[in-house]
Amino acid sequence: MTGHRRSARSCDVSGDVGRAAVYACELAAFDGTDLEDQRSFVDVERIIRSIAESPWWSGPVVAVRRARAGTMSSVAAGSVGRHDAPIEIRLADGQCTIATAAHELAHALAGVEHGHDDVFRRAYLDVVAMGTNVDPLDRRGSIHVDQLGEAFDAAGLALAERRWPPPDPGTVGAIAL
């Protein structure tokens, strides 16, 4: 693993069914790819903003902050059950990656109360599509979405019906991968 916080050994806690399975799928899909490359906080914040401020985004307002020094994992925090309330994404040192950005944005889009369930997984695939499918002639982004979707399928993880518009990568400014 090249810097992403997830591990296949993570366990489901706090009733968040599917958490460990999602983390294992992330490893299967993204380990060793450009989505796991460490980037500057500024670059990852720019990527998050390009998606969360795009015409496609139907989620809440998203603020991006650095996590406190010594924090081991990134988080999307907000009011449970209030989809209109702002979400704060706090990025931990060592986790400034596109994979982490997509994961936390998926929590914002799905609603933090969904944990890692089928609604979150649908949001995750769509956010990955928005964040990596910049050039329709470049298959790298599609490959990332395909790999994550295939990992979800292989793990028997269902996807919810989409509750937002389908991904339209043309609405996001160029994101350099």
Order of alpha helices (4+ residues) and beta strands (2+ residues): alpha-alpha-beta-beta-beta-alpha-alpha-alpha
